[in-house]
Amino acid sequence: MEHDKHEPITLRIYRAPSGRWAGCLLVGGEDIGSFDGYDSPEALEEAARETGVYPDRVEVD
């Protein structure tokens, strides 16, 4: 999978049905990774950055 260098990476964070926080990394409209079961949006964002992927923007629903 190869992406245009200029395509922004978005981390979309939302409240899962369990009540915990979940999220997905998107490049364009393509989901490239997901996260589940975090206590806060901040903890999820930190976990995403620990993978070495630094989102250009973060959206919290």
mmCIF file as gemmi writes it, N, C-alpha and C atoms, coordinates in Angstrom:
data_model
loop_
_atom_site.group_PDB
_atom_site.id
_atom_site.type_symbol
_atom_site.label_atom_id
_atom_site.label_alt_id
_atom_site.label_comp_id
_atom_site.label_asym_id
_atom_site.label_entity_id
_atom_site.label_seq_id
_atom_site.pdbx_PDB_ins_code
_atom_site.Cartn_x
_atom_site.Cartn_y
_atom_site.Cartn_z
_atom_site.occupancy
_atom_site.B_iso_or_equiv
_atom_site.pdbx_formal_charge
_atom_site.auth_seq_id
_atom_site.auth_asym_id
_atom_site.pdbx_PDB_model_num
ATOM 1 N N . MET Axp A 1 ? 0.851 -1.164 0 1 0 ? 1 A 1
ATOM 2 C CA . MET Axp A 1 ? 0 0 0 1 0 ? 1 A 1
ATOM 3 C C . MET Axp A 1 ? 0.899 1.23 0 1 0 ? 1 A 1
ATOM 4 N N . GLU Axp A 2 ? 0.776 2.046 -0.997 1 0 ? 2 A 1
ATOM 5 C CA . GLU Axp A 2 ? 1.577 3.259 -1.085 1 0 ? 2 A 1
ATOM 6 C C . GLU Axp A 2 ? 0.641 4.455 -1.197 1 0 ? 2 A 1
ATOM 7 N N . HIS Axp A 3 ? 0.946 5.498 -0.445 1 0 ? 3 A 1
ATOM 8 C CA . HIS Axp A 3 ? 0.101 6.691 -0.431 1 0 ? 3 A 1
ATOM 9 C C . HIS Axp A 3 ? 0.904 7.899 -0.866 1 0 ? 3 A 1
ATOM 10 N N . ASP Axp A 4 ? 0.184 8.868 -1.421 1 0 ? 4 A 1
ATOM 11 C CA . ASP Axp A 4 ? 0.781 10.155 -1.767 1 0 ? 4 A 1
ATOM 12 C C . ASP Axp A 4 ? 1.314 10.784 -0.478 1 0 ? 4 A 1
ATOM 13 N N . LYS Axp A 5 ? 2.541 11.262 -0.505 1 0 ? 5 A 1
ATOM 14 C CA . LYS Axp A 5 ? 3.155 11.87 0.675 1 0 ? 5 A 1
ATOM 15 C C . LYS Axp A 5 ? 2.324 13.018 1.234 1 0 ? 5 A 1
ATOM 16 N N . HIS Axp A 6 ? 1.549 13.676 0.399 1 0 ? 6 A 1
ATOM 17 C CA . HIS Axp A 6 ? 0.824 14.867 0.819 1 0 ? 6 A 1
ATOM 18 C C . HIS Axp A 6 ? -0.584 14.559 1.308 1 0 ? 6 A 1
ATOM 19 N N . GLU Axp A 7 ? -0.991 13.289 1.257 1 0 ? 7 A 1
ATOM 20 C CA . GLU Axp A 7 ? -2.31 12.937 1.765 1 0 ? 7 A 1
ATOM 21 C C . GLU Axp A 7 ? -2.27 12.982 3.29 1 0 ? 7 A 1
ATOM 22 N N . PRO Axp A 8 ? -3.159 13.747 3.905 1 0 ? 8 A 1
ATOM 23 C CA . PRO Axp A 8 ? -3.114 13.865 5.362 1 0 ? 8 A 1
ATOM 24 C C . PRO Axp A 8 ? -3.543 12.57 6.059 1 0 ? 8 A 1
ATOM 25 N N . ILE Axp A 9 ? -2.959 12.346 7.224 1 0 ? 9 A 1
ATOM 26 C CA . ILE Axp A 9 ? -3.343 11.218 8.068 1 0 ? 9 A 1
ATOM 27 C C . ILE Axp A 9 ? -4.262 11.77 9.146 1 0 ? 9 A 1
ATOM 28 N N . THR Axp A 10 ? -5.415 11.142 9.3 1 0 ? 10 A 1
ATOM 29 C CA . THR Axp A 10 ? -6.396 11.568 10.289 1 0 ? 10 A 1
ATOM 30 C C . THR Axp A 10 ? -6.566 10.479 11.334 1 0 ? 10 A 1
ATOM 31 N N . LEU Axp A 11 ? -6.555 10.866 12.588 1 0 ? 11 A 1
ATOM 32 C CA . LEU Axp A 11 ? -6.916 9.966 13.676 1 0 ? 11 A 1
ATOM 33 C C . LEU Axp A 11 ? -8.325 10.347 14.093 1 0 ? 11 A 1
ATOM 34 N N . ARG Axp A 12 ? -9.262 9.447 13.88 1 0 ? 12 A 1
ATOM 35 C CA . ARG Axp A 12 ? -10.664 9.69 14.244 1 0 ? 12 A 1
ATOM 36 C C . ARG Axp A 12 ? -10.947 8.911 15.528 1 0 ? 12 A 1
ATOM 37 N N . ILE Axp A 13 ? -11.316 9.622 16.58 1 0 ? 13 A 1
ATOM 38 C CA . ILE Axp A 13 ? -11.561 9.034 17.901 1 0 ? 13 A 1
ATOM 39 C C . ILE Axp A 13 ? -13.049 9.141 18.216 1 0 ? 13 A 1
ATOM 40 N N . TYR Axp A 14 ? -13.599 8.057 18.767 1 0 ? 14 A 1
ATOM 41 C CA . TYR Axp A 14 ? -15.031 8.035 19.088 1 0 ? 14 A 1
ATOM 42 C C . TYR Axp A 14 ? -15.276 7.147 20.299 1 0 ? 14 A 1
ATOM 43 N N . ARG Axp A 15 ? -16.435 7.323 20.905 1 0 ? 15 A 1
ATOM 44 C CA . ARG Axp A 15 ? -16.827 6.504 22.058 1 0 ? 15 A 1
ATOM 45 C C . ARG Axp A 15 ? -17.42 5.202 21.524 1 0 ? 15 A 1
ATOM 46 N N . ALA Axp A 16 ? -16.837 4.092 21.93 1 0 ? 16 A 1
ATOM 47 C CA . ALA Axp A 16 ? -17.308 2.771 21.5 1 0 ? 16 A 1
ATOM 48 C C . ALA Axp A 16 ? -18.569 2.393 22.283 1 0 ? 16 A 1
ATOM 49 N N . PRO Axp A 17 ? -19.343 1.421 21.791 1 0 ? 17 A 1
ATOM 50 C CA . PRO Axp A 17 ? -20.535 0.978 22.523 1 0 ? 17 A 1
ATOM 51 C C . PRO Axp A 17 ? -20.221 0.525 23.956 1 0 ? 17 A 1
ATOM 52 N N . SER Axp A 18 ? -19.007 0.078 24.189 1 0 ? 18 A 1
ATOM 53 C CA . SER Axp A 18 ? -18.588 -0.362 25.529 1 0 ? 18 A 1
ATOM 54 C C . SER Axp A 18 ? -18.454 0.806 26.503 1 0 ? 18 A 1
ATOM 55 N N . GLY Axp A 19 ? -18.436 2.033 25.967 1 0 ? 19 A 1
ATOM 56 C CA . GLY Axp A 19 ? -18.231 3.216 26.797 1 0 ? 19 A 1
ATOM 57 C C . GLY Axp A 19 ? -16.78 3.666 26.84 1 0 ? 19 A 1
ATOM 58 N N . ARG Axp A 20 ? -15.891 2.844 26.337 1 0 ? 20 A 1
ATOM 59 C CA . ARG Axp A 20 ? -14.472 3.2 26.27 1 0 ? 20 A 1
ATOM 60 C C . ARG Axp A 20 ? -14.218 3.922 24.955 1 0 ? 20 A 1
ATOM 61 N N . TRP Axp A 21 ? -12.996 4.394 24.756 1 0 ? 21 A 1
ATOM 62 C CA . TRP Axp A 21 ? -12.657 5.148 23.554 1 0 ? 21 A 1
ATOM 63 C C . TRP Axp A 21 ? -11.986 4.253 22.526 1 0 ? 21 A 1
ATOM 64 N N . ALA Axp A 22 ? -12.338 4.462 21.267 1 0 ? 22 A 1
ATOM 65 C CA . ALA Axp A 22 ? -11.771 3.719 20.145 1 0 ? 22 A 1
ATOM 66 C C . ALA Axp A 22 ? -11.419 4.719 19.06 1 0 ? 22 A 1
ATOM 67 N N . GLY Axp A 23 ? -10.668 4.267 18.07 1 0 ? 23 A 1
ATOM 68 C CA . GLY Axp A 23 ? -10.303 5.171 16.994 1 0 ? 23 A 1
ATOM 69 C C . GLY Axp A 23 ? -9.743 4.434 15.803 1 0 ? 23 A 1
ATOM 70 N N . CYS Axp A 24 ? -9.586 5.171 14.713 1 0 ? 24 A 1
ATOM 71 C CA . CYS Axp A 24 ? -8.986 4.599 13.512 1 0 ? 24 A 1
ATOM 72 C C . CYS Axp A 24 ? -8.117 5.655 12.846 1 0 ? 24 A 1
ATOM 73 N N . LEU Axp A 25 ? -7.078 5.167 12.192 1 0 ? 25 A 1
ATOM 74 C CA . LEU Axp A 25 ? -6.192 6.02 11.399 1 0 ? 25 A 1
ATOM 75 C C . LEU Axp A 25 ? -6.641 5.937 9.955 1 0 ? 25 A 1
ATOM 76 N N . LEU Axp A 26 ? -6.801 7.077 9.327 1 0 ? 26 A 1
ATOM 77 C CA . LEU Axp A 26 ? -7.256 7.137 7.941 1 0 ? 26 A 1
ATOM 78 C C . LEU Axp A 26 ? -6.27 7.923 7.094 1 0 ? 26 A 1
ATOM 79 N N . VAL Axp A 27 ? -5.994 7.405 5.914 1 0 ? 27 A 1
ATOM 80 C CA . VAL Axp A 27 ? -5.23 8.134 4.896 1 0 ? 27 A 1
ATOM 81 C C . VAL Axp A 27 ? -6.183 8.248 3.722 1 0 ? 27 A 1
ATOM 82 N N . GLY Axp A 28 ? -6.552 9.489 3.39 1 0 ? 28 A 1
ATOM 83 C CA . GLY Axp A 28 ? -7.637 9.648 2.427 1 0 ? 28 A 1
ATOM 84 C C . GLY Axp A 28 ? -8.868 9.041 3.08 1 0 ? 28 A 1
ATOM 85 N N . GLY Axp A 29 ? -9.548 8.153 2.408 1 0 ? 29 A 1
ATOM 86 C CA . GLY Axp A 29 ? -10.692 7.467 3.003 1 0 ? 29 A 1
ATOM 87 C C . GLY Axp A 29 ? -10.365 6.063 3.453 1 0 ? 29 A 1
ATOM 88 N N . GLU Axp A 30 ? -9.091 5.671 3.392 1 0 ? 30 A 1
ATOM 89 C CA . GLU Axp A 30 ? -8.704 4.292 3.682 1 0 ? 30 A 1
ATOM 90 C C . GLU Axp A 30 ? -8.27 4.121 5.137 1 0 ? 30 A 1
ATOM 91 N N . ASP Axp A 31 ? -8.871 3.154 5.803 1 0 ? 31 A 1
ATOM 92 C CA . ASP Axp A 31 ? -8.534 2.825 7.184 1 0 ? 31 A 1
ATOM 93 C C . ASP Axp A 31 ? -7.22 2.051 7.191 1 0 ? 31 A 1
ATOM 94 N N . ILE Axp A 32 ? -6.201 2.583 7.877 1 0 ? 32 A 1
ATOM 95 C CA . ILE Axp A 32 ? -4.897 1.908 7.903 1 0 ? 32 A 1
ATOM 96 C C . ILE Axp A 32 ? -4.559 1.347 9.283 1 0 ? 32 A 1
ATOM 97 N N . GLY Axp A 33 ? -5.45 1.513 10.252 1 0 ? 33 A 1
ATOM 98 C CA . GLY Axp A 33 ? -5.201 0.968 11.58 1 0 ? 33 A 1
ATOM 99 C C . GLY Axp A 33 ? -6.291 1.361 12.547 1 0 ? 33 A 1
ATOM 100 N N . SER Axp A 34 ? -6.46 0.556 13.596 1 0 ? 34 A 1
ATOM 101 C CA . SER Axp A 34 ? -7.504 0.874 14.565 1 0 ? 34 A 1
ATOM 102 C C . SER Axp A 34 ? -7.012 0.635 15.987 1 0 ? 34 A 1
ATOM 103 N N . PHE Axp A 35 ? -7.699 1.266 16.925 1 0 ? 35 A 1
ATOM 104 C CA . PHE Axp A 35 ? -7.376 1.218 18.345 1 0 ? 35 A 1
ATOM 105 C C . PHE Axp A 35 ? -8.685 1.05 19.104 1 0 ? 35 A 1
ATOM 106 N N . ASP Axp A 36 ? -8.657 0.332 20.22 1 0 ? 36 A 1
ATOM 107 C CA . ASP Axp A 36 ? -9.892 0.078 20.954 1 0 ? 36 A 1
ATOM 108 C C . ASP Axp A 36 ? -9.601 -0.104 22.442 1 0 ? 36 A 1
ATOM 109 N N . GLY Axp A 37 ? -10.528 0.351 23.27 1 0 ? 37 A 1
ATOM 110 C CA . GLY Axp A 37 ? -10.464 0.074 24.695 1 0 ? 37 A 1
ATOM 111 C C . GLY Axp A 37 ? -9.649 1.037 25.536 1 0 ? 37 A 1
ATOM 112 N N . TYR Axp A 38 ? -9.62 2.303 25.184 1 0 ? 38 A 1
ATOM 113 C CA . TYR Axp A 38 ? -8.833 3.29 25.931 1 0 ? 38 A 1
ATOM 114 C C . TYR Axp A 38 ? -9.722 4.082 26.885 1 0 ? 38 A 1
ATOM 115 N N . ASP Axp A 39 ? -9.12 4.54 27.982 1 0 ? 39 A 1
ATOM 116 C CA . ASP Axp A 39 ? -9.862 5.283 29.003 1 0 ? 39 A 1
ATOM 117 C C . ASP Axp A 39 ? -10.167 6.719 28.609 1 0 ? 39 A 1
ATOM 118 N N . SER Axp A 40 ? -9.373 7.28 27.695 1 0 ? 40 A 1
ATOM 119 C CA . SER Axp A 40 ? -9.572 8.678 27.306 1 0 ? 40 A 1
ATOM 120 C C . SER Axp A 40 ? -9.098 8.889 25.871 1 0 ? 40 A 1
ATOM 121 N N . PRO Axp A 41 ? -9.59 9.944 25.222 1 0 ? 41 A 1
ATOM 122 C CA . PRO Axp A 41 ? -9.093 10.268 23.883 1 0 ? 41 A 1
ATOM 123 C C . PRO Axp A 41 ? -7.59 10.542 23.893 1 0 ? 41 A 1
ATOM 124 N N . GLU Axp A 42 ? -7.094 11.156 24.971 1 0 ? 42 A 1
ATOM 125 C CA . GLU Axp A 42 ? -5.67 11.475 25.059 1 0 ? 42 A 1
ATOM 126 C C . GLU Axp A 42 ? -4.816 10.207 25.11 1 0 ? 42 A 1
ATOM 127 N N . ALA Axp A 43 ? -5.277 9.201 25.855 1 0 ? 43 A 1
ATOM 128 C CA . ALA Axp A 43 ? -4.54 7.933 25.938 1 0 ? 43 A 1
ATOM 129 C C . ALA Axp A 43 ? -4.509 7.244 24.58 1 0 ? 43 A 1
ATOM 130 N N . LEU Axp A 44 ? -5.614 7.306 23.859 1 0 ? 44 A 1
ATOM 131 C CA . LEU Axp A 44 ? -5.665 6.708 22.528 1 0 ? 44 A 1
ATOM 132 C C . LEU Axp A 44 ? -4.733 7.445 21.575 1 0 ? 44 A 1
ATOM 133 N N . GLU Axp A 45 ? -4.739 8.765 21.626 1 0 ? 45 A 1
ATOM 134 C CA . GLU Axp A 45 ? -3.859 9.554 20.756 1 0 ? 45 A 1
ATOM 135 C C . GLU Axp A 45 ? -2.389 9.244 21.052 1 0 ? 45 A 1
ATOM 136 N N . GLU Axp A 46 ? -2.046 9.094 22.316 1 0 ? 46 A 1
ATOM 137 C CA . GLU Axp A 46 ? -0.668 8.754 22.681 1 0 ? 46 A 1
ATOM 138 C C . GLU Axp A 46 ? -0.288 7.37 22.137 1 0 ? 46 A 1
ATOM 139 N N . ALA Axp A 47 ? -1.204 6.412 22.242 1 0 ? 47 A 1
ATOM 140 C CA . ALA Axp A 47 ? -0.939 5.062 21.721 1 0 ? 47 A 1
ATOM 141 C C . ALA Axp A 47 ? -0.724 5.093 20.213 1 0 ? 47 A 1
ATOM 142 N N . ALA Axp A 48 ? -1.501 5.907 19.515 1 0 ? 48 A 1
ATOM 143 C CA . ALA Axp A 48 ? -1.338 6.022 18.059 1 0 ? 48 A 1
ATOM 144 C C . ALA Axp A 48 ? 0.044 6.573 17.73 1 0 ? 48 A 1
ATOM 145 N N . ARG Axp A 49 ? 0.487 7.575 18.452 1 0 ? 49 A 1
ATOM 146 C CA . ARG Axp A 49 ? 1.804 8.172 18.203 1 0 ? 49 A 1
ATOM 147 C C . ARG Axp A 49 ? 2.937 7.196 18.521 1 0 ? 49 A 1
ATOM 148 N N . GLU Axp A 50 ? 2.717 6.321 19.51 1 0 ? 50 A 1
ATOM 149 C CA . GLU Axp A 50 ? 3.736 5.332 19.869 1 0 ? 50 A 1
ATOM 150 C C . GLU Axp A 50 ? 3.978 4.319 18.749 1 0 ? 50 A 1
ATOM 151 N N . THR Axp A 51 ? 3.053 4.207 17.81 1 0 ? 51 A 1
ATOM 152 C CA . THR Axp A 51 ? 3.25 3.31 16.667 1 0 ? 51 A 1
ATOM 153 C C . THR Axp A 51 ? 4.197 3.925 15.647 1 0 ? 51 A 1
ATOM 154 N N . GLY Axp A 52 ? 4.499 5.222 15.814 1 0 ? 52 A 1
ATOM 155 C CA . GLY Axp A 52 ? 5.362 5.911 14.858 1 0 ? 52 A 1
ATOM 156 C C . GLY Axp A 52 ? 4.588 6.654 13.786 1 0 ? 52 A 1
ATOM 157 N N . VAL Axp A 53 ? 3.266 6.617 13.876 1 0 ? 53 A 1
ATOM 158 C CA . VAL Axp A 53 ? 2.416 7.354 12.938 1 0 ? 53 A 1
ATOM 159 C C . VAL Axp A 53 ? 1.964 8.629 13.64 1 0 ? 53 A 1
ATOM 160 N N . TYR Axp A 54 ? 2.219 9.762 13.006 1 0 ? 54 A 1
ATOM 161 C CA . TYR Axp A 54 ? 1.865 11.052 13.591 1 0 ? 54 A 1
ATOM 162 C C . TYR Axp A 54 ? 0.775 11.694 12.743 1 0 ? 54 A 1
ATOM 163 N N . PRO Axp A 55 ? -0.478 11.651 13.229 1 0 ? 55 A 1
ATOM 164 C CA . PRO Axp A 55 ? -1.58 12.196 12.441 1 0 ? 55 A 1
ATOM 165 C C . PRO Axp A 55 ? -1.439 13.695 12.203 1 0 ? 55 A 1
ATOM 166 N N . ASP Axp A 56 ? -1.886 14.114 11.021 1 0 ? 56 A 1
ATOM 167 C CA . ASP Axp A 56 ? -1.913 15.539 10.698 1 0 ? 56 A 1
ATOM 168 C C . ASP Axp A 56 ? -3.06 16.228 11.408 1 0 ? 56 A 1
ATOM 169 N N . ARG Axp A 57 ? -4.117 15.467 11.673 1 0 ? 57 A 1
ATOM 170 C CA . ARG Axp A 57 ? -5.245 16.037 12.417 1 0 ? 57 A 1
ATOM 171 C C . ARG Axp A 57 ? -5.908 14.933 13.24 1 0 ? 57 A 1
ATOM 172 N N . VAL Axp A 58 ? -6.554 15.365 14.319 1 0 ? 58 A 1
ATOM 173 C CA . VAL Axp A 58 ? -7.263 14.457 15.209 1 0 ? 58 A 1
ATOM 174 C C . VAL Axp A 58 ? -8.699 14.948 15.298 1 0 ? 58 A 1
ATOM 175 N N . GLU Axp A 59 ? -9.637 14.041 15.084 1 0 ? 59 A 1
ATOM 176 C CA . GLU Axp A 59 ? -11.065 14.36 15.189 1 0 ? 59 A 1
ATOM 177 C C . GLU Axp A 59 ? -11.64 13.534 16.324 1 0 ? 59 A 1
ATOM 178 N N . VAL Axp A 60 ? -12.308 14.185 17.268 1 0 ? 60 A 1
ATOM 179 C CA . VAL Axp A 60 ? -12.934 13.481 18.383 1 0 ? 60 A 1
ATOM 180 C C . VAL Axp A 60 ? -14.437 13.673 18.276 1 0 ? 60 A 1
ATOM 181 N N . ASP Axp A 61 ? -15.152 12.561 18.195 1 0 ? 61 A 1
ATOM 182 C CA . ASP Axp A 61 ? -16.628 12.605 18.132 1 0 ? 61 A 1
ATOM 183 C C . ASP Axp A 61 ? -17.21 12.345 19.495 1 0 ? 61 A 1
